[in-house]
């Protein structure tokens, strides 16, 4: 049987991936600053030496968790970037955003990590890996939105739809305590469809 893989091609049950999963739980439970490498090792029931083999610093763990989010966005942008015809991109945009909404709901702990540990991510601003990855994603997005073969109004709607998804779903559980993230996601889907399917108004 083929071994199930996690992000980056590593086995899903690998020690590295388990460290990241446990660290994510602890960072959300008690905060990044209050969590030590010793606590992560104890929760995993491994030695600190085994932990240091994969991550020398707590900041390295935080960076890898942050890059998991980048991977979600990159998957969507890569698929859109591989479409040649403008019409194909326009038709695919709703489908891709729909999948992105599913990914956000499925990985809401990652978004919660950012909401609850906002200050901790300041340490990543000077990381070369983080900077390069972030700039690459931004460049991909700019290329998609600058594609003049797609009408301007449509491109603005695309950008607005992304903002609607991220703005409403990042930390949805805390921002909308009277609803589940899944309920909020369904409302966001309706809003995105309205943004992308509404016909362009004739200019006066």
C-alpha positions in Angstrom: 0.0 0.0 0.0 1.3 3.4 -0.9 2.2 5.5 2.2 0.1 8.6 2.6 2.0 11.7 2.1 1.9 15.1 3.8 2.9 18.5 2.5 6.3 18.6 0.9 6.2 14.9 0.0 7.0 13.7 3.5 5.2 10.7 5.1 2.1 12.0 7.0 3.2 10.1 10.1 6.8 11.3 10.0 8.4 12.7 13.2 8.8 16.1 11.5 5.1 16.4 10.6 4.1 15.2 14.0 6.2 17.8 15.7 4.5 20.5 13.6 1.1 19.2 14.4 1.7 19.0 18.1 3.4 22.4 18.2 0.4 23.9 16.4 -1.9 22.4 19.1 0.2 23.8 21.9 0.7 27.2 20.3 -3.1 27.6 20.0 -3.8 26.2 23.4 -1.4 28.3 25.5 0.3 30.7 23.1 3.6 30.6 21.2 5.6 32.5 23.8 4.4 30.3 26.7 5.2 27.0 24.9 8.7 25.5 25.2 10.5 23.0 23.1 10.6 20.8 26.1 6.7 20.8 26.3 6.5 19.9 22.6 8.9 17.0 23.1 6.9 15.8 26.2 3.6 15.9 24.3 5.2 13.9 21.5 6.9 11.6 24.0 10.3 12.0 22.4 13.6 13.3 23.7 14.6 16.9 23.2 17.5 15.6 21.2 15.1 14.0 18.8 13.3 17.3 18.5 16.5 19.3 17.9 17.4 16.9 15.1 14.5 18.3 13.1 14.2 21.8 14.5 17.0 23.7 16.3 14.8 26.6 17.4 11.1 27.2 18.1 11.2 29.9 15.5 12.0 27.3 12.9 8.8 25.4 13.8 6.8 28.6 13.6 8.2 29.3 10.1 7.3 25.9 8.8 3.7 26.2 10.2 3.5 29.6 8.4 4.7 28.1 5.2 1.9 25.5 5.4 -0.5 28.4 4.8 1.6 29.6 1.8 1.3 26.1 0.3 -2.5 26.4 0.4 -2.4 29.6 -1.6 0.3 28.4 -3.9 -1.7 25.4 -5.0 -4.6 27.6 -6.1 -2.4 30.2 -7.8 -0.4 27.5 -9.6 -3.5 25.9 -11.1 -4.8 29.2 -12.3 -1.4 30.2 -13.7 -1.3 27.0 -15.8 -4.5 28.0 -17.7 -3.8 29.6 -21.0 -7.1 31.1 -22.1 -8.5 34.1 -20.3 -12.0 32.5 -20.6 -10.6 29.4 -18.8 -9.2 31.5 -16.0 -12.5 33.3 -15.5 -14.5 30.1 -15.4 -11.9 28.4 -13.1 -11.7 31.2 -10.6 -15.0 30.3 -8.8 -14.0 26.7 -8.7 -10.6 27.5 -7.3 -11.9 29.9 -4.6 -14.5 27.2 -3.7 -11.6 24.8 -3.1 -9.7 27.4 -1.2 -12.6 27.9 1.1 -12.6 24.2 1.8 -8.9 24.3 2.5 -9.3 27.2 5.0 -12.0 25.4 6.9 -10.0 22.2 6.9 -6.9 24.0 8.1 -8.6 26.6 10.4 -6.1 25.8 13.2 -3.4 27.3 11.1 -5.4 30.5 10.6 -6.2 30.5 14.3 -2.5 30.3 15.0 -2.0 33.6 13.2 -4.9 35.2 15.0 -3.8 34.2 18.5 -0.1 34.7 18.0 0.1 37.7 15.8 3.1 39.3 17.5 5.1 36.1 17.3 5.1 36.2 13.5 7.2 39.4 13.6 10.3 37.2 14.2 9.7 35.8 10.7 9.9 39.1 8.9 13.7 38.9 8.6 13.7 35.2 7.5 15.0 34.9 4.0 12.8 31.8 3.4 9.7 33.6 4.5 10.5 36.8 2.5 11.2 34.9 -0.7 8.1 32.7 -0.4 5.9 35.7 0.4 7.3 37.8 -2.5 6.8 34.9 -4.9 3.2 34.5 -4.0 2.5 38.2 -4.3 4.2 38.2 -7.8 2.0 35.3 -8.9 -1.1 37.1 -7.7 -0.1 40.4 -9.5 0.5 38.5 -12.7 -3.0 37.0 -12.6 -4.7 40.3 -11.8 -2.7 42.2 -14.4 -3.8 39.9 -17.2 -5.3 42.4 -19.6 -7.0 39.6 -21.6 -9.5 39.5 -18.8 -11.8 42.5 -18.5 -10.8 45.0 -15.8 -14.1 44.7 -13.9 -13.8 41.0 -13.8 -10.2 41.2 -12.4 -11.4 43.7 -9.7 -14.1 41.2 -8.8 -11.6 38.4 -8.5 -9.5 40.5 -6.1 -12.5 41.4 -4.1 -13.6 37.8 -3.9 -10.2 36.8 -2.4 -10.5 39.6 0.2 -14.0 38.4 1.1 -12.7 34.8 1.6 -9.7 35.8 3.7 -11.5 38.6 5.6 -14.4 36.5 6.7 -12.8 33.1 7.3 -9.5 33.9 9.0 -10.4 33.4 12.6 -14.1 32.8 11.8 -14.7 30.8 14.9 -13.8 33.8 17.1 -15.1 36.6 14.9 -18.5 35.0 14.5 -19.0 33.0 17.8 -22.7 32.4 17.0 -21.8 30.3 13.9 -19.5 27.4 13.0 -16.7 28.0 10.5 -18.6 25.7 8.1 -21.7 27.9 8.4 -19.6 31.1 7.8 -18.0 29.3 4.8 -21.3 28.7 3.1 -22.2 32.4 3.4 -18.9 33.3 2.0 -19.5 31.0 -1.0 -22.7 32.8 -1.7 -21.0 36.2 -1.5 -18.2 35.1 -3.8 -20.6 33.8 -6.4 -22.5 37.1 -6.3 -19.2 38.9 -6.9 -18.0 36.7 -9.8 -21.3 35.9 -11.5 -22.9 39.4 -11.5 -22.9 40.8 -15.0 -20.9 43.9 -15.6 -23.0 47.0 -15.7 -23.0 49.0 -18.9 -21.0 52.1 -18.6 -22.9 55.3 -18.9 
